Amino acid sequence: MMLTNNMPFVDTLSQALSTWGSALMPAVFVTLFGSAMGVLYTKAGAIDSIANWLLKPIDKIQNPDKKVVYAILAFICFRILLGLAGMVNDAVMVTMFAIGAVVFRKVDMDRRHLNAVLVIAGTIGLIVPGAPTQTNIMFSLFLPDYSATVYFVPRLLLMIVYIVLVCLLMLHYARTDRKNGIHFEQGRMMTEEYIGKLPPIWLCLIPIVVVIIAYSILNLDATIAIIFGLVSTIVCLWKYYPIEDGRSRVDSILKIANDGVLLIPIQFMLMVLPTMVMTMTPAFDWGVDALSTCGVSPYISFTLLAVILVAFSGAGAIPSICSVALAGFIGQSMSMYACVMITLWSCTVFDSLPTNASIVIQSELCDVPLKKAYPTIFTTTIVATAFVLILATIMSSLGVFGTI
């Protein structure tokens, strides 16, 4: 983009980076605290405790189809709980994999589908309405008066449509494998079981409830809500954290919270940089003007713009999309929440491309080549979310998410 638009490399990158810093620093702090909370939950065994609680009824279900559907729903509910607490996908990826492996062993499903279920859970982590998710935080930073709970029912309905679609698709894969005699095999999956006494489920749920009350009921800032959740996590699970030799409990907890968490701002920067540069180019301005004056419905035009930007940066494109929305769509031809819903579901479609580093890493963890795992990912995320994106665009054009 810089080369074909005759833009100076150093000045363009410097301006893009400075824009990133001023725009996303508040979101970075929320992400850091949410990541620390996820890591602490993992190390204390709280995530294992919640997973065991949700998966316990599976052993009593005899019908194999019902068992598969319940297992997928339980796994999705588990991710929704983590999303309500503001936990970030990257901070709980390995833990989600380990729990997913237990789910697949219980329902005897081929591990080539496991990566798809992990991506489904990650998608759910982006779209939970009313939760301090990364997407909701970024929308609140760039759109005045945005609320994560407004139009809660239709937003929830779109999420339910997606969940129903993926459950039907996973059930189809399970039936086909069962018919062909394909069963679960451990392979060289890198699973790691928690060693030690698990905290009781009621204790594990307290920090999540604290975040829900602070963010969704008291309407506190997301940073404050997640800080409350982080403090609650430390207090409630205090005696369950492993203590390293030669370290105090406080020192051990600080080390656990720090491990790997500080890499996430770097990932944020790399995600956002391509769209920051793109929106500075004359070609992009020309494209926006062309779409806005070509006579096509603004809902279709905005969907195309969102898809183009998201294809480059995933959810990191939200700041740039919000700028475009404010400049040419919100208040002129579309409501703010119509733009939000189209942006949100555009993110879910293109955040599942095979270039996504998390998908590649998860394939390695599952001991399945990406080429073999991707067909399931493609149908359960890209195809299913594209269908919901079309549905969200239609609902927006009908005024379900407000009118100007």
C-alpha positions, 0 to 999 in steps of 0.5 A: 500500500505504501509503495503503490501510493508513493508514501514515505516509509519511515514517516508513514510507519511513525505516524501509524505507530503513534496513532496506535499508541494513543488510540489503543493504550487503554485497551492494552491495560484491559487486555493485560489485566484480563490476561493476568486473570486468565493465567492466575485462574489456570495456575490455581486450577480454577479453570479445571474446576469449572470445566469439571463442573460443566462436563460432569453430566456427560457421563450420564448421557447414553445417546451419542448424539446428545452427548456430542451436542451437550459437550459442545454446548458445555464447552461454549458455556465455559468460554462464555463464563471466561468472556464475562470475566474479561479473559483474553483468548491468547491467555487461556488458549493452552488451557482451552486446548487441554479442556477441549481434549478432555471433552473429545475423549469423553465423546469419542470424537476425532481430534482433527475437529478439536481445533475447530471447537477451539476457534468456535470458543474463541469466536464466542469470546469476541461476541458475548454481549454485555461482557468486557471483551476485547471487541466491546472495549475497542468499540467503547474507545472509538464510538461515543456513548457506545454500550455493550448492553444496548440491543442486548436481545437481538445481539444475543439472538445472533450469537444463539443462531451461530451456536445452533449452526456450529452444534449442527455442523459438529454433530454432522461430523461426529455422525459421519466419523462414527459411521466410518469407524473413526474414533478419538486417538490421543496421538502426540497431543501436548496435554497437561493435567493440573496437579493438586487439589482443585478449588470448589466451584463456588469459589471459582465463580466469585471473581467472574460474578464480581466482574459481571456486577461491576461492568454490566450492572454498575456500569463501571469502566472495563479497566476498573471492573477487571481490576476488581476481578483480578483482585478477587481472583488473587484473594479467593484462590490465594491458597491454591497457587503453586509456590516456587522454591525460594519464593514467597506466595506473593512473589510466586503470584506476581511471577505467574501473572507476568509470564507471557502476559507482556507479549500481548501488547506487541501482538496488538501492535502487529494486528493494528498496524496494517489497517492504520497504514491502509487508512492513511493511503489515498487509495483507501480514501478513493475506495471509501468515496467510490463505495459511498457514491456508487448507489449501493446500499450503505449497509452493503458498502459498509460490510464490504469495507469492514470485510476488507479491513478485517481481512488484513488485521482481524479484530485489530481493524476495529479502530480503523473501521470505527473511524470510517463509520464515524466519517461516512456512515454513522448519523448519515445513513446508518445507526451506530449499533448497525455499524457495530454489529456488521463490524463485529461479525466481519471480525469473526469471519476473517479472524479464522483464516489459516494465517492466524497464528493461534490456529497454527499453534493449536494445530501443533498442539492437537498433533493434526496437520493444518490442512487436515484440520482446516475443513472443519474450521472453515465450515464452522467458523468462516461459513457459519459466521459469514451466514450470521454476518449476512443476517446481521446486515439484513437485520441492520438494514431493517432497523433492528439495531436502530435508525438514524 
